Amino acid sequence: MYIEMDCACKGRNLDKLLQPLILCILAEGGSMHGFAILKEIAKNKRFDGKAPDATGVYRYLKKMEGSGLLVSEWDMGSVDENGKPKRVFTITDKGRACLGNWAVALTDYCDYISGLVDSINKNL
């Protein structure tokens, strides 16, 4: 259980974990527009049903596209509330390879974190 405080120790500021989550969402669900990705992110228990900051997620999607992890195209048949077409994102082969790397890295982190938590609990 967390003690109430505004601190990174609550784990909410782990923005880099958005990348594997977005890649996983697209690998599982296929191509999606940004709002659908936001809704899927909110379903993750880490976000307690609350979508993260949309601007930050869209910025991250653009960065991931620039890195070749995603591609996007305009869906002219689907428009937002302002009548603009929606951008649809798709994971690339490089994105799938990156997701595999995340699996290895996160497994290593889990082992490290488990040991660290054990050490912390011994010293409380």
C-alpha positions in Angstrom: 0.0 0.0 0.0 1.3 3.5 -0.9 1.6 6.3 1.6 0.0 9.4 0.1 2.6 11.7 -1.3 3.4 13.3 -4.7 6.6 11.3 -5.4 8.1 9.2 -8.2 8.2 6.4 -5.6 4.6 5.7 -6.4 5.7 4.5 -9.9 3.4 6.7 -11.9 6.3 8.5 -13.7 7.7 5.5 -15.6 7.0 6.9 -19.0 9.4 4.6 -20.8 7.0 1.8 -20.0 4.5 3.4 -22.3 6.6 2.1 -25.2 6.3 -1.6 -24.5 2.6 -1.1 -23.6 1.8 0.7 -26.8 3.7 -1.9 -28.8 1.9 -4.7 -27.0 -1.5 -3.1 -27.6 -0.8 -2.8 -31.3 0.7 -6.3 -31.6 -2.4 -7.7 -29.9 -5.1 -5.5 -31.4 -3.8 -4.6 -34.8 -3.9 -1.1 -36.3 -5.6 1.5 -34.1 -6.1 5.2 -34.0 -4.7 7.2 -31.1 -7.9 7.5 -29.1 -8.4 3.7 -29.2 -4.8 3.3 -28.0 -5.5 5.7 -25.1 -8.6 3.7 -24.2 -6.6 0.5 -24.2 -3.8 2.1 -22.1 -6.5 3.1 -19.5 -7.6 -0.5 -19.2 -4.1 -1.5 -17.9 -4.3 -1.9 -14.1 -1.3 0.5 -13.7 -3.6 3.4 -14.9 -6.6 2.5 -12.8 -9.0 3.1 -15.6 -7.8 6.6 -16.2 -6.3 7.4 -19.6 -2.8 9.1 -19.4 -2.2 12.5 -20.7 -3.3 12.4 -24.4 -0.8 15.0 -25.6 2.1 13.0 -24.1 0.9 9.7 -25.6 0.5 11.3 -29.1 4.0 12.8 -28.7 5.2 9.3 -27.8 3.5 7.8 -30.8 5.1 10.3 -33.1 8.5 9.6 -31.5 8.0 5.8 -31.9 7.0 6.3 -35.6 10.2 8.4 -36.1 12.2 5.5 -34.7 10.6 3.1 -37.1 8.7 1.1 -34.5 5.3 2.2 -35.9 3.9 3.5 -39.1 0.8 5.5 -39.5 -1.7 6.6 -42.2 -4.7 8.8 -42.3 -8.0 7.0 -42.2 -10.1 9.2 -44.5 -13.3 7.2 -43.6 -13.1 7.9 -39.9 -13.1 11.5 -38.6 -12.9 13.0 -35.1 -15.3 15.4 -33.5 -13.8 18.3 -35.6 -14.3 16.4 -38.9 -10.6 15.7 -39.3 -9.5 12.2 -40.4 -7.9 10.0 -37.8 -4.4 8.8 -37.9 -4.1 5.0 -37.6 -1.0 3.4 -36.1 0.4 0.0 -37.0 3.4 -1.8 -35.4 6.3 -2.6 -37.8 8.7 -5.6 -37.9 11.2 -3.4 -36.1 8.5 -2.6 -33.5 7.9 -6.3 -33.0 11.6 -6.9 -32.5 11.7 -4.1 -30.0 8.8 -5.7 -28.1 10.8 -8.9 -27.9 13.8 -6.9 -26.5 11.4 -5.3 -23.9 10.4 -8.8 -22.8 14.0 -9.7 -22.1 14.8 -6.3 -20.4 11.6 -6.4 -18.3 12.3 -9.9 -17.1 15.7 -8.8 -16.0 14.2 -5.8 -14.3 11.7 -8.0 -12.5 14.5 -10.2 -11.1 16.4 -7.1 -10.0 13.4 -5.4 -8.5 12.4 -8.5 -6.7 15.8 -8.7 -5.1 15.7 -5.0 -4.3 12.3 -5.3 -2.6 13.6 -8.2 -0.6 16.5 -6.0 0.6 14.2 -3.1 1.4 11.9 -5.3 3.4 14.7 -6.8 5.4 15.8 -3.2 6.4 12.4 -1.9 7.4 
